[in-house]
Amino acid sequence: MRELFFNLAAKPEKSSGRMFSEKPCPLRTVFQRDRDRIIHSKAFRRLKFKSQVFFANTNDLYRTRLTHTIEVSQIARTIAFNLGLNLDLCEAISLSHDLGHPPFGHAGEEVLNELMLSAGGFNHNLQTLKIVTRLERQYSSFYGLNLTCETLEGIFKHNGPFDSMKEISNMLETEITFIGDPNLYPTLESQVASIADDIAYCSHDIFDAYESEILTLSDLRSSPFFSDFLIEKNDQQKNVPEDLMVAQACRDLIKELVNDVIEETKDKLNLFNRETISDKALFEKPIVSFSIDKNLKINNLKKFLFDNFYRSSVINVMRKKGEEVIIKLFKYYTKNSNSLPETLKENPHYFSFSDSEFRKLNLVADFISGMTDKYALDIYEKIRN
């Protein structure tokens, strides 16, 4: 049964606004406009050709960063709907949460972070914030997408608050000041988008691992938590094809986790006095979460996936190739920065850097992180030859 917490939901009419003032739209709320701007951005379209786990051109049926993003959005909307939260803000944050991912998935992010240590490192959440505020070019009057403060906060704090300002690049001080206290948890809608991300990737990575034959049905039967959903409940299920059994188990896993989040979050929200709740009290600790039992089980499942799928020999070959490509591209463009696109170098975002080496490294990282898997591989082959 739905229990609605409308008074705790983000209200578009009470939004903290945008960095650049705009006239209101008579047809859409501010959060709906955010969602639409994200969907129509170049960065969003590039997600189609960026890795989730497998290289984006490996198999037409494996998840890409785009299909993952859509699944996160769908799960987030279901949770938000059942809590009475703002669906549009939830969707905007979900659709934007991975815009800053470089090619080749987490392997790409890890190696780019190492290459950028002398210039502040690389973090895909901060990169997403940079894309939507400084790099994306769609409007003549400003750089970025000029999203609302609430959507920017959801992007910035996708993994929770930043405990130390040292974690935050000084290049984004203006944006962080606009967003507000980095030590507080974000809106409930942002927390929903974050936990939907966990639910989505655990379930779909299991199915892709099975489809790729890296994990067999026997492996999945021995997995923690997920094996509970593979138990044949009656004789009729014994005749179900193996792949359909795994698909059904993935659906059941999602349902179980979504229901758990909804019930656990309801219990926490009911502890607050809905009439007197202060904004700060609501955001001093996470509210949207799994129950203790499910949190333990999902962490065990993540460890199983890490050990048996993400670090399997097949995926490790792809990881090493991705790392090799990014290292080669980074070295090439730091030595040949004149080869970087003029449209990127002309962005006023880089003019404020007094340190020319710092400026160059950020230009290179921004260019590489915006590449799709295919484009990065194509450029790599041209450079190598």
N, C-alpha and C positions, 0 to 999 in steps of 0.2 A: 504493500500500500504506500502510495506517495505521501511523504510528509514534507511540506513546503516551507522553506526559510526565505521567503521573498524579501523580508526586511534586511537580511544579511547579504543579499545578492548585490552585485555591482549595478548601479543605476546609470544608464547612458546620460540622462539629464543632469546627473551630478558628477559627471566625469571631470577630472582635473584638467582636461583640455589637451591641446596639441602644442608643440614647441613653436609652430607658426600658426597664427590665428587664421581661421577660415570661416566662411559663411556656412551656416548649417544647411544640410540637405533636407528638402521637404519630404523625400521618399524613404530615407533610411536613417537609422540611428547612427551615432558616432562609431559604435562597435561593429555594426554591419558594414560601414564604409571601410573600417580597418580590414575586416575579413576580405572584402572585395579587392582592396588595393594589394593585399598579399597574394591573392589568387592570380591577379593580372600582372604580377611582377616577373621580371626575367629570372630572378633568383629562384622563384617557385617552379618555373618551367624547367630549370636545370636539374631539379631533384629527380626528374624522370630518368636521367642518365648518371645518377650517382649511386654508389654502392650502399646497400644496407649491410649485408654480410658478404654476399658474392659480388664480384665485379658486375656492373650494370648490364654488360653485354653477354654474360655467361649463359643465361637461359631466360627466355621470354616470360616464364611463369614464376621465377623467384622474385621475392620482394625487392623493390628498389627503395631509395629514400623517399620517393613520392608516394608509392603505395603504402608504405609504413605510415607516412604522415596522414594520409586519408583515413587509415584504420584508427590511428590515435584520435583523430577528430570525431569519428563515429562513436567510439567508446566514451570519449569525454562528454559528448552531447547527451548520451544516455544517462550517465551519472548526474550531470547537471540538471537534466529534466526532472529526475526523480528527487532532487533536493530543492528544486525551485530556484536554481541559480540562473545567471544570465547566459543563455545558450550561445549568443552571438560573440560575447567576449571569450567564452570557452573555446569556441571554434577558431577565432582569430589567433589566439595564443597557440592552439594545437597546430594549426596550419603553418605557423611561422617558426615553430620551435627548432627546426633543423636546417633553416636556410643557410646557416653559417658553416655547415659541415663541408670539409674539403673532399676531394675525390678519394676513393678507396676506404671509406668508412673510418672506423676508429684508428686503424693503422695509419691512415693518412694524417689524422689529427695528432697522433702521438709523435710521429716523426717531424711534423711541421712545428710542433711545440718545442722539440729539442733544437731544431735549426734556428728557432726564434728566441732562444733563452736570453741572448744578449740584448734583445729589444723588447723584453716584456713577456715573451712566450706566446702561445696561441691557445685560445679557448673558444670552442665553437659557439657557446652561448654569447660570449662577448662579441664574437665575429658577426653573429646574427644581428645583435644590437647595432653594430657598426654598419652593416648592410642596409638596415631599414632606416637609419638616421643620416648616413653620410655617403654610401656608395651607390645604392640603386638610383638610377636617373630616369625619371618618368615625367617630372614636372619642371616647367620653366622657372618657377619662382622659388624653388628650394631643392636641395639634394635630399635623397631618402624618400620615404613614403609618408612622413609626417603623421605617424600613428599616434593614438591617444596615449596618455601617461599610463593608463591601466594595462594596455597591451604591451607597451615597452617594459613595464615592470614584470609582466609575466614572462617575457623573453629573457630579461636580465636575471631573474631569480628562478629560472626553470628548475634548477637543482637546489633551491632554497636560498636563504640569505647568504651574503658574503660576510664572513666573520671579521675580515681584515681588509682595509682599503688597499693593502699591499697586493691583494689578489686582482685588483682592478686596474686596468691600463689607464694611465693618466691622459691618454688620447680621448677618453670618453667622459671626462669630468663634467662637461656641460650636460650630457644626457643623464648622468647619475644624479647630479644636483636636481634636475627636473623631476626625476622619478621619485626621489625622496630617500628616506633612511634605508641603507643597504642591509641593516641588521634585523629588520622586521621581516616576517613572512609575507608573501604577496597575497593578493585576493584569493578567496575560496575558488574562484574560477581558474586561477593560475595553478593552484594546488591540484585541482581536478585534472587539468591538462597534463601535469607532471606524472600523476599516478596512472593515467590512461596510457602514457608512453610505456611505462613498465609492463602493464597488462598486455599491450599490443605486441611488443617485441618478444616477450616470453612465449606467447602463444604462436605467433607466426614464424618465429625462428625454429621452433620445434617442428612445425610442418615442413619448412624449407629444408631442415636437416634430414628429415625423413625422405622427402621427395628427391633429394640429391644422393640418397643412399649412404650418406655419411653415418647416419644413425638408422639402425634397423628397428623393426617392431620389438624384437627381443631387447634391444638397448632401452627402448622407451618403457618397456614393461619393468625394467629394473631402475628406472629413474625415480628420484624422490618426488612426491606429490603428483606429478602427471600420471604416474602409473595407476593412481586411484581411479582415473577416468577411463582407463582401458579395461577395467573389469567387466566381463560379460555378465550382464544382469539377468539374462534369461536365455533359453535355448535358441530363440530366434536370432539373437545377436551373433551366435556362433557361425552363421552363414553369411554374415556381412563381409564384403571384400575388405582386405586389410587397409587399403588407402582411405576408404570411407570410415572405417573404425577410427583411424587416427584423426581424420577431419572432424568427426563428431566429438572426439575427446578434446580437441582444441577448442571447439565451440563451448563445450561444457566447462572447460577451464576458464574461459572468458566470463561466462555467466556466473560461475562461482565467485570469481574475484570481484566482478562488478557488484554483485549482491553484497559481498562482504564489505566493500568500501562504502556503499550506501548506508548499510546498517551501522557500521562503526562510526561513520561521520555524523549520522543522525544522533547517536548516543552522545557524542561529544558536544554537538551544537545545542542539544537540549539541556546541557548543564549551564548554559548562559541564559540570563534573563533577557528575553528578546526585546523588551522595551527599554532597558537601560544599558545594554551592551555598549562599551566604548570601543572605538576603532582600534586603539592600541592593544587592548586586552585580547581582541580577536586575533591579532597577528603576532603575538609574542611567542607562539609555539605552533607547530603544524596541527591542523584540524582534520584535513582530509587524509585518511590513512587506512591501511589494512588493520585488521585486528592483530593482536600479538601472535596468535596461532598462525594466521595466514601469512603474516610477515616473515615468520620463521620458515614456513614452507616455501614461500616464493624465493627467499634467499638461498635455500638449499637447491631449488630448481635452477636458479641463475648460476650457481657454482657448478652444477652438473653440465649445463650448457657451455660454460666457459671451458671446463676441462675436456669435454668430449666433442664439442662442435667448434667453438670459436678458436680453439687451439689444436684442432685436428690437422693432420698432415696436408689435407687438401686446402683448407683455409690458410694454413701457414704459408703455403706456396704463393697464394694470392697476396697475403700480407707482405711478404718479402718483395714481391714484384712491385706492389704499390709503394712501398718504402723506397725502393730503388729508383722508381720513376720520379717521385717527389724530390728526393735528394739531388738527382741529376738536373731537374728543372730549376731547383733553387740555386744550385751552383752556377748554372748557365746564366740565369737572369740577374744574379748579383754581379756577375762579371760583364754582362751585356745588358745593362739596364736601359740602354737606348732602344732595345727591341721590345720593351713594354709598350702597350697601347697608349697612344697620345691622349685618348679620352680619359684614361685612368690617371696619367701623370698631370693632367690639367685640373684635376679635382682639387678645389681649394682646401680640402681636408688636410692635404699634405704640406700646404704652404706654411703652416704654423710650426713645423719642426725645424729647430735651429741646427740640429745634428743631422748632417747629410747622410751619414751611414744609417742612422736610425730611420730616416725617411725612406731610404732605398730598401731596407729590409722589410719595412711595412708595405711598401708598394709591391714587392715581390710576393710576400705572403698573401696579400689581398688578391693579387692576380691568380696565383696558383689555387688558392682555396675556392675561387669562383669557378674553376674548371670542372667539367664533367669527367667521368672516367675515360670516356672515349677521346675527348679532346686532349687530355693529359697524355694518354698513350700515343696519340698521333704526333703531338709536339715532341715527345720523347724520342720517337723513331726518327723524326726529321733531324733532331739535334745529334743523335747517335750516328746517323749516316752522313 
